[in-house]
Amino acid sequence: MLSKNKSNDLNDGDDNLVKEQVEERDQRIRDGLAKIGEEGTAEELIEFYDKNAKEFEETRGLVRSNPGREHLARAVSRAVSDKSARLLECGAGTGAGAEYVFQQGFTNIDALEPSQGMLDIAKIKNIYKHIYCAAFQSDKQLDIQDDTYDALFFSASFLPGHLGVEHLPEMIRILKPGGVIIFNVADKYLLRAEEFKDGKLDSALQSFVADGRFESVSTERGPYRVQEDCNIYTIYIAK
């Protein structure tokens, strides 16, 4: 018979092995995502998400300690006082971000996500009121009426191949006057992504203030993932 300590040592070894395997799988998914986001087409990106949706959800629960989503949810709660306000999560994925926002007391949340595979998992969580299987496009409007939402939020979606500055005009269109956009951008993208680095993102956001479309842009620092930080942007739309 194994001693209690010996048994615990074996269990710890098994846990470490599983963790290593899951971390390897998670890194493989993230590497593939980064490559397609930078070099692939929108169709290839959606196909990648469809194919890996289950693994995204599984690894998120096992190793994707993501304090960024929780921190962003608190930023949403600070920016939007009315818990019945109509919110849209952009790039909703499997609903990971909305879970934290829901925990903050918000009950009127919709989802926008171009991957049906990701949405199939998100639906099971019963968080969203309405779900749109669609993507922001710079040259085409969404099937959403003007002035629909009080706030838009998204975590880990403002990055190459996903959401960018070119989609902000459409976000403004579907927001009510005085509405708010809350999102984060990881340091690795702020430092290396061509469209964000060297202060390009901040300059682009300030240009919307200068032309009167944004009332204000505020930035705070926060966690993104373990040992990785980000900027959290809170943008108020002109009234």
C-alpha positions as protocol buffer text, in pm:
chain_id: "A"
residue {
  index: 1
  type: MET
  ca { x: 0 y: 0 z: 0 }
}
residue {
  index: 2
  type: LEU
  ca { x: 126 y: 348 z: -85 }
}
residue {
  index: 3
  type: SER
  ca { x: 177 y: 589 z: 199 }
}
residue {
  index: 4
  type: LYS
  ca { x: -44 y: 897 z: 199 }
}
residue {
  index: 5
  type: ASN
  ca { x: 252 y: 1119 z: 113 }
}
residue {
  index: 6
  type: LYS
  ca { x: 364 y: 889 z: -169 }
}
residue {
  index: 7
  type: SER
  ca { x: 9 y: 883 z: -310 }
}
residue {
  index: 8
  type: ASN
  ca { x: -7 y: 1263 z: -300 }
}
residue {
  index: 9
  type: ASP
  ca { x: 328 y: 1283 z: -479 }
}
residue {
  index: 10
  type: LEU
  ca { x: 193 y: 1063 z: -759 }
}
residue {
  index: 11
  type: ASN
  ca { x: -124 y: 1270 z: -786 }
}
residue {
  index: 12
  type: ASP
  ca { x: 83 y: 1588 z: -805 }
}
residue {
  index: 13
  type: GLY
  ca { x: 290 y: 1432 z: -1080 }
}
residue {
  index: 14
  type: ASP
  ca { x: -19 y: 1341 z: -1278 }
}
residue {
  index: 15
  type: ASP
  ca { x: -159 y: 1692 z: -1232 }
}
residue {
  index: 16
  type: ASN
  ca { x: 166 y: 1847 z: -1351 }
}
residue {
  index: 17
  type: LEU
  ca { x: 174 y: 1621 z: -1657 }
}
residue {
  index: 18
  type: VAL
  ca { x: -184 y: 1712 z: -1749 }
}
residue {
  index: 19
  type: LYS
  ca { x: -111 y: 2080 z: -1698 }
}
residue {
  index: 20
  type: GLU
  ca { x: 196 y: 2059 z: -1924 }
}
residue {
  index: 21
  type: GLN
  ca { x: -6 y: 1885 z: -2195 }
}
residue {
  index: 22
  type: VAL
  ca { x: -285 y: 2140 z: -2177 }
}
residue {
  index: 23
  type: GLU
  ca { x: -38 y: 2430 z: -2177 }
}
residue {
  index: 24
  type: GLU
  ca { x: 126 y: 2287 z: -2489 }
}
residue {
  index: 25
  type: ARG
  ca { x: -214 y: 2260 z: -2658 }
}
residue {
  index: 26
  type: ASP
  ca { x: -303 y: 2611 z: -2550 }
}
residue {
  index: 27
  type: GLN
  ca { x: 24 y: 2750 z: -2687 }
}
residue {
  index: 28
  type: ARG
  ca { x: -31 y: 2568 z: -3016 }
}
residue {
  index: 29
  type: ILE
  ca { x: -375 y: 2725 z: -3051 }
}
residue {
  index: 30
  type: ARG
  ca { x: -249 y: 3073 z: -2965 }
}
residue {
  index: 31
  type: ASP
  ca { x: 45 y: 3044 z: -3206 }
}
residue {
  index: 32
  type: GLY
  ca { x: -188 y: 2935 z: -3485 }
}
residue {
  index: 33
  type: LEU
  ca { x: -429 y: 3214 z: -3406 }
}
residue {
  index: 34
  type: ALA
  ca { x: -155 y: 3478 z: -3410 }
}
residue {
  index: 35
  type: LYS
  ca { x: -24 y: 3354 z: -3744 }
}
residue {
  index: 36
  type: ILE
  ca { x: -366 y: 3357 z: -3910 }
}
residue {
  index: 37
  type: GLY
  ca { x: -456 y: 3691 z: -3751 }
}
residue {
  index: 38
  type: GLU
  ca { x: -146 y: 3851 z: -3903 }
}
residue {
  index: 39
  type: GLU
  ca { x: -125 y: 3668 z: -4237 }
}
residue {
  index: 40
  type: GLY
  ca { x: -455 y: 3494 z: -4308 }
}
residue {
  index: 41
  type: THR
  ca { x: -794 y: 3597 z: -4440 }
}
residue {
  index: 42
  type: ALA
  ca { x: -1110 y: 3664 z: -4242 }
}
residue {
  index: 43
  type: GLU
  ca { x: -1255 y: 3337 z: -4370 }
}
residue {
  index: 44
  type: GLU
  ca { x: -948 y: 3142 z: -4255 }
}
residue {
  index: 45
  type: LEU
  ca { x: -969 y: 3303 z: -3912 }
}
residue {
  index: 46
  type: ILE
  ca { x: -1335 y: 3207 z: -3870 }
}
residue {
  index: 47
  type: GLU
  ca { x: -1258 y: 2852 z: -3985 }
}
residue {
  index: 48
  type: PHE
  ca { x: -979 y: 2832 z: -3726 }
}
residue {
  index: 49
  type: TYR
  ca { x: -1215 y: 2940 z: -3448 }
}
residue {
  index: 50
  type: ASP
  ca { x: -1484 y: 2696 z: -3563 }
}
residue {
  index: 51
  type: LYS
  ca { x: -1236 y: 2410 z: -3566 }
}
residue {
  index: 52
  type: ASN
  ca { x: -1083 y: 2491 z: -3227 }
}
residue {
  index: 53
  type: ALA
  ca { x: -1386 y: 2620 z: -3036 }
}
residue {
  index: 54
  type: LYS
  ca { x: -1406 y: 2322 z: -2802 }
}
residue {
  index: 55
  type: GLU
  ca { x: -1034 y: 2337 z: -2725 }
}
residue {
  index: 56
  type: PHE
  ca { x: -1056 y: 2711 z: -2662 }
}
residue {
  index: 57
  type: GLU
  ca { x: -1320 y: 2652 z: -2397 }
}
residue {
  index: 58
  type: GLU
  ca { x: -1145 y: 2352 z: -2240 }
}
residue {
  index: 59
  type: THR
  ca { x: -804 y: 2515 z: -2212 }
}
residue {
  index: 60
  type: ARG
  ca { x: -957 y: 2840 z: -2088 }
}
residue {
  index: 61
  type: GLY
  ca { x: -1097 y: 2652 z: -1790 }
}
residue {
  index: 62
  type: LEU
  ca { x: -777 y: 2461 z: -1721 }
}
residue {
  index: 63
  type: VAL
  ca { x: -486 y: 2700 z: -1778 }
}
residue {
  index: 64
  type: ARG
  ca { x: -612 y: 3025 z: -1918 }
}
residue {
  index: 65
  type: SER
  ca { x: -603 y: 3221 z: -1600 }
}
residue {
  index: 66
  type: ASN
  ca { x: -731 y: 3541 z: -1754 }
}
residue {
  index: 67
  type: PRO
  ca { x: -756 y: 3821 z: -1500 }
}
residue {
  index: 68
  type: GLY
  ca { x: -797 y: 4058 z: -1795 }
}
residue {
  index: 69
  type: ARG
  ca { x: -1160 y: 3959 z: -1849 }
}
residue {
  index: 70
  type: GLU
  ca { x: -1244 y: 3997 z: -1481 }
}
residue {
  index: 71
  type: HIS
  ca { x: -1071 y: 4335 z: -1462 }
}
residue {
  index: 72
  type: LEU
  ca { x: -1251 y: 4449 z: -1777 }
}
residue {
  index: 73
  type: ALA
  ca { x: -1586 y: 4347 z: -1628 }
}
residue {
  index: 74
  type: ARG
  ca { x: -1518 y: 4572 z: -1331 }
}
residue {
  index: 75
  type: ALA
  ca { x: -1436 y: 4855 z: -1572 }
}
residue {
  index: 76
  type: VAL
  ca { x: -1773 y: 4797 z: -1742 }
}
residue {
  index: 77
  type: SER
  ca { x: -1945 y: 4815 z: -1404 }
}
residue {
  index: 78
  type: ARG
  ca { x: -1773 y: 5145 z: -1323 }
}
residue {
  index: 79
  type: ALA
  ca { x: -1865 y: 5297 z: -1660 }
}
residue {
  index: 80
  type: VAL
  ca { x: -2227 y: 5177 z: -1674 }
}
residue {
  index: 81
  type: SER
  ca { x: -2432 y: 5230 z: -1359 }
}
residue {
  index: 82
  type: ASP
  ca { x: -2763 y: 5089 z: -1490 }
}
residue {
  index: 83
  type: LYS
  ca { x: -2751 y: 4710 z: -1458 }
}
residue {
  index: 84
  type: SER
  ca { x: -3040 y: 4680 z: -1705 }
}
residue {
  index: 85
  type: ALA
  ca { x: -2850 y: 4873 z: -1973 }
}
residue {
  index: 86
  type: ARG
  ca { x: -2832 y: 4704 z: -2311 }
}
residue {
  index: 87
  type: LEU
  ca { x: -2479 y: 4574 z: -2371 }
}
residue {
  index: 88
  type: LEU
  ca { x: -2312 y: 4409 z: -2670 }
}
residue {
  index: 89
  type: GLU
  ca { x: -2004 y: 4190 z: -2638 }
}
residue {
  index: 90
  type: CYS
  ca { x: -1807 y: 4218 z: -2961 }
}
residue {
  index: 91
  type: GLY
  ca { x: -1597 y: 3917 z: -3056 }
}
residue {
  index: 92
  type: ALA
  ca { x: -1787 y: 3725 z: -2792 }
}
residue {
  index: 93
  type: GLY
  ca { x: -1623 y: 3389 z: -2857 }
}
residue {
  index: 94
  type: THR
  ca { x: -1754 y: 3125 z: -2618 }
}
residue {
  index: 95
  type: GLY
  ca { x: -1896 y: 3386 z: -2380 }
}
residue {
  index: 96
  type: ALA
  ca { x: -1597 y: 3401 z: -2146 }
}
residue {
  index: 97
  type: GLY
  ca { x: -1604 y: 3779 z: -2113 }
}
residue {
  index: 98
  type: ALA
  ca { x: -1979 y: 3800 z: -2067 }
}
residue {
  index: 99
  type: GLU
  ca { x: -1961 y: 3553 z: -1780 }
}
residue {
  index: 100
  type: TYR
  ca { x: -1768 y: 3809 z: -1575 }
}
residue {
  index: 101
  type: VAL
  ca { x: -1991 y: 4098 z: -1682 }
}
residue {
  index: 102
  type: PHE
  ca { x: -2298 y: 3893 z: -1589 }
}
residue {
  index: 103
  type: GLN
  ca { x: -2144 y: 3837 z: -1245 }
}
residue {
  index: 104
  type: GLN
  ca { x: -2130 y: 4215 z: -1207 }
}
residue {
  index: 105
  type: GLY
  ca { x: -2511 y: 4218 z: -1221 }
}
residue {
  index: 106
  type: PHE
  ca { x: -2578 y: 4299 z: -1587 }
}
residue {
  index: 107
  type: THR
  ca { x: -2866 y: 4100 z: -1731 }
}
residue {
  index: 108
  type: ASN
  ca { x: -2927 y: 4251 z: -2076 }
}
residue {
  index: 109
  type: ILE
  ca { x: -2626 y: 4133 z: -2277 }
}
residue {
  index: 110
  type: ASP
  ca { x: -2612 y: 4047 z: -2649 }
}
residue {
  index: 111
  type: ALA
  ca { x: -2331 y: 3876 z: -2840 }
}
residue {
  index: 112
  type: LEU
  ca { x: -2164 y: 3944 z: -3173 }
}
residue {
  index: 113
  type: GLU
  ca { x: -1931 y: 3672 z: -3300 }
}
residue {
  index: 114
  type: PRO
  ca { x: -1854 y: 3548 z: -3654 }
}
residue {
  index: 115
  type: SER
  ca { x: -1767 y: 3190 z: -3552 }
}
residue {
  index: 116
  type: GLN
  ca { x: -2072 y: 2967 z: -3524 }
}
residue {
  index: 117
  type: GLY
  ca { x: -1863 y: 2705 z: -3350 }
}
residue {
  index: 118
  type: MET
  ca { x: -1776 y: 2948 z: -3071 }
}
residue {
  index: 119
  type: LEU
  ca { x: -2136 y: 3065 z: -3045 }
}
residue {
  index: 120
  type: ASP
  ca { x: -2266 y: 2710 z: -3011 }
}
residue {
  index: 121
  type: ILE
  ca { x: -2070 y: 2688 z: -2685 }
}
residue {
  index: 122
  type: ALA
  ca { x: -2168 y: 3038 z: -2575 }
}
residue {
  index: 123
  type: LYS
  ca { x: -2540 y: 2963 z: -2616 }
}
residue {
  index: 124
  type: ILE
  ca { x: -2523 y: 2686 z: -2359 }
}
residue {
  index: 125
  type: LYS
  ca { x: -2434 y: 2938 z: -2088 }
}
residue {
  index: 126
  type: ASN
  ca { x: -2768 y: 3121 z: -2124 }
}
residue {
  index: 127
  type: ILE
  ca { x: -2613 y: 3463 z: -2068 }
}
residue {
  index: 128
  type: TYR
  ca { x: -2707 y: 3640 z: -2390 }
}
residue {
  index: 129
  type: LYS
  ca { x: -3047 y: 3783 z: -2485 }
}
residue {
  index: 130
  type: HIS
  ca { x: -2969 y: 3800 z: -2857 }
}
residue {
  index: 131
  type: ILE
  ca { x: -2686 y: 3649 z: -3059 }
}
residue {
  index: 132
  type: TYR
  ca { x: -2553 y: 3776 z: -3391 }
}
residue {
  index: 133
  type: CYS
  ca { x: -2331 y: 3547 z: -3596 }
}
residue {
  index: 134
  type: ALA
  ca { x: -2159 y: 3832 z: -3777 }
}
residue {
  index: 135
  type: ALA
  ca { x: -1841 y: 4039 z: -3787 }
}
residue {
  index: 136
  type: PHE
  ca { x: -1765 y: 4409 z: -3801 }
}
residue {
  index: 137
  type: GLN
  ca { x: -1664 y: 4518 z: -4152 }
}
residue {
  index: 138
  type: SER
  ca { x: -1530 y: 4857 z: -4246 }
}
residue {
  index: 139
  type: ASP
  ca { x: -1737 y: 4873 z: -4565 }
}
residue {
  index: 140
  type: LYS
  ca { x: -2065 y: 4713 z: -4457 }
}
residue {
  index: 141
  type: GLN
  ca { x: -2315 y: 4782 z: -4181 }
}
residue {
  index: 142
  type: LEU
  ca { x: -2427 y: 4519 z: -3934 }
}
residue {
  index: 143
  type: ASP
  ca { x: -2791 y: 4418 z: -3926 }
}
residue {
  index: 144
  type: ILE
  ca { x: -2836 y: 4628 z: -3611 }
}
residue {
  index: 145
  type: GLN
  ca { x: -3031 y: 4952 z: -3591 }
}
residue {
  index: 146
  type: ASP
  ca { x: -2870 y: 5287 z: -3513 }
}
residue {
  index: 147
  type: ASP
  ca { x: -2855 y: 5390 z: -3146 }
}
residue {
  index: 148
  type: THR
  ca { x: -2928 y: 5040 z: -3013 }
}
residue {
  index: 149
  type: TYR
  ca { x: -2676 y: 4987 z: -2734 }
}
residue {
  index: 150
  type: ASP
  ca { x: -2576 y: 5165 z: -2415 }
}
residue {
  index: 151
  type: ALA
  ca { x: -2231 y: 5004 z: -2414 }
}
residue {
  index: 152
  type: LEU
  ca { x: -2003 y: 4776 z: -2612 }
}
residue {
  index: 153
  type: PHE
  ca { x: -1731 y: 4572 z: -2445 }
}
residue {
  index: 154
  type: PHE
  ca { x: -1469 y: 4324 z: -2560 }
}
residue {
  index: 155
  type: SER
  ca { x: -1162 y: 4156 z: -2417 }
}
residue {
  index: 156
  type: ALA
  ca { x: -877 y: 4008 z: -2622 }
}
residue {
  index: 157
  type: SER
  ca { x: -1050 y: 4106 z: -2946 }
}
residue {
  index: 158
  type: PHE
  ca { x: -882 y: 4436 z: -3042 }
}
residue {
  index: 159
  type: LEU
  ca { x: -586 y: 4280 z: -3219 }
}
residue {
  index: 160
  type: PRO
  ca { x: -457 y: 4211 z: -3570 }
}
residue {
  index: 161
  type: GLY
  ca { x: -707 y: 4036 z: -3794 }
}
residue {
  index: 162
  type: HIS
  ca { x: -991 y: 4091 z: -3549 }
}
residue {
  index: 163
  type: LEU
  ca { x: -1119 y: 4433 z: -3437 }
}
residue {
  index: 164
  type: GLY
  ca { x: -939 y: 4757 z: -3513 }
}
residue {
  index: 165
  type: VAL
  ca { x: -970 y: 5132 z: -3546 }
}
residue {
  index: 166
  type: GLU
  ca { x: -1142 y: 5090 z: -3883 }
}
residue {
  index: 167
  type: HIS
  ca { x: -1443 y: 4937 z: -3706 }
}
residue {
  index: 168
  type: LEU
  ca { x: -1498 y: 5225 z: -3460 }
}
residue {
  index: 169
  type: PRO
  ca { x: -1734 y: 5422 z: -3690 }
}
residue {
  index: 170
  type: GLU
  ca { x: -1972 y: 5126 z: -3705 }
}
residue {
  index: 171
  type: MET
  ca { x: -1950 y: 5088 z: -3327 }
}
residue {
  index: 172
  type: ILE
  ca { x: -2045 y: 5453 z: -3291 }
}
residue {
  index: 173
  type: ARG
  ca { x: -2343 y: 5401 z: -3522 }
}
residue {
  index: 174
  type: ILE
  ca { x: -2498 y: 5123 z: -3313 }
}
residue {
  index: 175
  type: LEU
  ca { x: -2430 y: 5299 z: -2981 }
}
residue {
  index: 176
  type: LYS
  ca { x: -2672 y: 5545 z: -2829 }
}
residue {
  index: 177
  type: PRO
  ca { x: -2544 y: 5904 z: -2797 }
}
residue {
  index: 178
  type: GLY
  ca { x: -2339 y: 5919 z: -2480 }
}
residue {
  index: 179
  type: GLY
  ca { x: -2277 y: 5543 z: -2495 }
}
residue {
  index: 180
  type: VAL
  ca { x: -1950 y: 5383 z: -2396 }
}
residue {
  index: 181
  type: ILE
  ca { x: -1694 y: 5139 z: -2539 }
}
residue {
  index: 182
  type: ILE
  ca { x: -1473 y: 4942 z: -2299 }
}
residue {
  index: 183
  type: PHE
  ca { x: -1196 y: 4715 z: -2423 }
}
residue {
  index: 184
  type: ASN
  ca { x: -841 y: 4602 z: -2354 }
}
residue {
  index: 185
  type: VAL
  ca { x: -529 y: 4565 z: -2567 }
}
residue {
  index: 186
  type: ALA
  ca { x: -239 y: 4347 z: -2453 }
}
residue {
  index: 187
  type: ASP
  ca { x: 107 y: 4499 z: -2426 }
}
residue {
  index: 188
  type: LYS
  ca { x: 246 y: 4258 z: -2685 }
}
residue {
  index: 189
  type: TYR
  ca { x: 16 y: 4412 z: -2946 }
}
residue {
  index: 190
  type: LEU
  ca { x: 73 y: 4769 z: -2830 }
}
residue {
  index: 191
  type: LEU
  ca { x: 446 y: 4712 z: -2870 }
}
residue {
  index: 192
  type: ARG
  ca { x: 462 y: 4500 z: -3187 }
}
residue {
  index: 193
  type: ALA
  ca { x: 146 y: 4528 z: -3397 }
}
residue {
  index: 194
  type: GLU
  ca { x: 210 y: 4769 z: -3683 }
}
residue {
  index: 195
  type: GLU
  ca { x: -128 y: 4942 z: -3648 }
}
residue {
  index: 196
  type: PHE
  ca { x: -90 y: 4992 z: -3270 }
}
residue {
  index: 197
  type: LYS
  ca { x: 279 y: 5041 z: -3188 }
}
residue {
  index: 198
  type: ASP
  ca { x: 465 y: 5370 z: -3133 }
}
residue {
  index: 199
  type: GLY
  ca { x: 151 y: 5536 z: -2999 }
}
residue {
  index: 200
  type: LYS
  ca { x: -45 y: 5487 z: -3322 }
}
residue {
  index: 201
  type: LEU
  ca { x: -351 y: 5347 z: -3144 }
}
residue {
  index: 202
  type: ASP
  ca { x: -369 y: 5629 z: -2890 }
}
residue {
  index: 203
  type: SER
  ca { x: -325 y: 5887 z: -3166 }
}
residue {
  index: 204
  type: ALA
  ca { x: -603 y: 5728 z: -3370 }
}
residue {
  index: 205
  type: LEU
  ca { x: -840 y: 5729 z: -3072 }
}
residue {
  index: 206
  type: GLN
  ca { x: -761 y: 6093 z: -2997 }
}
residue {
  index: 207
  type: SER
  ca { x: -846 y: 6183 z: -3357 }
}
residue {
  index: 208
  type: PHE
  ca { x: -1204 y: 6074 z: -3285 }
}
residue {
  index: 209
  type: VAL
  ca { x: -1207 y: 6314 z: -2990 }
}
residue {
  index: 210
  type: ALA
  ca { x: -1071 y: 6593 z: -3208 }
}
residue {
  index: 211
  type: ASP
  ca { x: -1343 y: 6553 z: -3469 }
}
residue {
  index: 212
  type: GLY
  ca { x: -1620 y: 6536 z: -3209 }
}
residue {
  index: 213
  type: ARG
  ca { x: -1722 y: 6172 z: -3240 }
}
residue {
  index: 214
  type: PHE
  ca { x: -1576 y: 6077 z: -2901 }
}
residue {
  index: 215
  type: GLU
  ca { x: -1642 y: 6277 z: -2588 }
}
residue {
  index: 216
  type: SER
  ca { x: -1340 y: 6136 z: -2408 }
}
residue {
  index: 217
  type: VAL
  ca { x: -1089 y: 5852 z: -2400 }
}
residue {
  index: 218
  type: SER
  ca { x: -941 y: 5729 z: -2072 }
}
residue {
  index: 219
  type: THR
  ca { x: -676 y: 5463 z: -2024 }
}
residue {
  index: 220
  type: GLU
  ca { x: -582 y: 5254 z: -1724 }
}
residue {
  index: 221
  type: ARG
  ca { x: -334 y: 4976 z: -1673 }
}
residue {
  index: 222
  type: GLY
  ca { x: -446 y: 4629 z: -1578 }
}
residue {
  index: 223
  type: PRO
  ca { x: -372 y: 4258 z: -1603 }
}
residue {
  index: 224
  type: TYR
  ca { x: -430 y: 4068 z: -1927 }
}
residue {
  index: 225
  type: ARG
  ca { x: -307 y: 3719 z: -1851 }
}
residue {
  index: 226
  type: VAL
  ca { x: -70 y: 3589 z: -1587 }
}
residue {
  index: 227
  type: GLN
  ca { x: 256 y: 3785 z: -1618 }
}
residue {
  index: 228
  type: GLU
  ca { x: 111 y: 3994 z: -1900 }
}
residue {
  index: 229
  type: ASP
  ca { x: -46 y: 4339 z: -1873 }
}
residue {
  index: 230
  type: CYS
  ca { x: -260 y: 4558 z: -2095 }
}
residue {
  index: 231
  type: ASN
  ca { x: -421 y: 4895 z: -2148 }
}
residue {
  index: 232
  type: ILE
  ca { x: -792 y: 4920 z: -2072 }
}
residue {
  index: 233
  type: TYR
  ca { x: -969 y: 5188 z: -2273 }
}
residue {
  index: 234
  type: THR
  ca { x: -1296 y: 5350 z: -2174 }
}
residue {
  index: 235
  type: ILE
  ca { x: -1440 y: 5567 z: -2451 }
}
residue {
  index: 236
  type: TYR
  ca { x: -1749 y: 5785 z: -2416 }
}
residue {
  index: 237
  type: ILE
  ca { x: -1935 y: 5863 z: -2735 }
}
residue {
  index: 238
  type: ALA
  ca { x: -2043 y: 6222 z: -2801 }
}
residue {
  index: 239
  type: LYS
  ca { x: -2399 y: 6300 z: -2694 }
}
